[in-house]
Amino acid sequence: MKINGVDSGQILTAVVGDLYRKAANPDFTFPLQVKLVDQAEVAKAIFMQPEVFVKNYGFMESLCVGRFSASGEDWKQRAALTQSFYTQSTVLLDESALVQIYAHHLQAGLQSDRFDLFEIFINAALEVVSKSLGLPNTIPWPMDLVNKTRDALIDQQAMAWVGGTPEFIEQSRRHIAAIFAKFEALWQADPALRALLSRLDTQASGIKNFSAVGELLQNVFAATESTSSGLLWAIECMTRQGDLPLFRHAEQHVEELVIFLDEVLRVFTPVPYVSRVCRQATQINGMTFAENEPIVISIVGVHSDSQYWHDPLLFKPRRQEFIEASYPRHAFIPFINGPRVCAGMKLARQELKCGMLAFLERFSVKPCNESRGLEYGLASRPSVKLEPYLIDRKAGVV
Ligand code: HEM
């Protein structure tokens, strides 16, 4: 949809582009009316005070409320509903199971008449999160509905930044309510999923206006969008990197693969910023935060601090700081840190590694000289279509 004549997706992509511009040039003025935080120490202090700096994801809550967007006591109760699933997920799914899941989805993509890497990785991540939740079947996640949902949330997020006419807001709300109803009907039609939803509803009887469908929707979006985007960035970086032994014999270079992936998460972090609002006026490191002030914490900015990273804007596949583990932990925060750290961080890191092991087993890539760019929806992903650069090792081409 267009807001003031500009496509809402372009508005969000421009915001992330501005975060990169600011990271490259501290004098660049970030155009949005929010306080931008890009210092590692300030970000850490904010993350350690989740009661003062609460989540600010109204755009997401136009679809549903869940642990991702909740704050305070409500968040604690919601997090308790799903945290045990995530804690046990890496035990339930060992690395060989994860490699198999990703290999299977890549193979299925090759056999279909539509090979779309983003969709393949979303489907693989979906199978992983479904299994983590103990479900026998993959959660219904029809791609056309998922794409519509992402687009609708992009509209909402863009409106939160630049405003929208009352008609536009109303139209978008009605559209989102219809999307939610579709997910609800699909999910209730799956017996095992219906049983899980009903169990969550019972466990959550103390949470006001609880919807198990809404809670899980947020969890599934959190689990699938960022993981698939991270894998796309890893492959995009491969196409710019020239040949490395790790790309040919990944299973013999797993440590190097992890270092390569850390560098991908540093430079092309799938979640480039997070949003908070300050509930109580406070000061951190000389920065003042007023009551009810909206704040954007630029993960891109934190990851580009030259105090901690040599040549921070350069992508180095074997970055010394990662090899030596010499960086301070609060300077590398793709999953943030503190109490609101990503609930699936351990699983996500394993998925990136195993997804790449499955990919490298089957594919090599051709060099890409197209100009680099990103698209931002619910996560940042490369704008270049990667499919033309892939070579199926078995067949020669995709
Ligand atoms: C590369 C992949 C991933 C990245 C970069 C990532 C990053 C993040 C970040 C930055 C946050 C914090 C958002 C904020 O504070 O505003 C977050 C939260 C969250 N993530 Fe992830 N994530 C990834 C994968 C996953 C996976 C695989 C799952 C589940 C299986 C997951 C589940 C969640 C949940 C539930 C939250 C909300 C945590 C809370 O209750 O506060 N994420 N993630």
Boltz pocket constraint, residues with backbone or C-beta under 6 A from the ligand:
constraints:
  - pocket:
      binder: B
      contacts: [[A, 55], [A, 67], [A, 68], [A, 79], [A, 86], [A, 129], [A, 132], [A, 218], [A, 219], [A, 222], [A, 223], [A, 224], [A, 226], [A, 227], [A, 230], [A, 269], [A, 270], [A, 271], [A, 274], [A, 275], [A, 333], [A, 334], [A, 335], [A, 336], [A, 339], [A, 340], [A, 341], [A, 342], [A, 343], [A, 344], [A, 345], [A, 347], [A, 348], [A, 349], [A, 352]]
      max_distance: 6.0
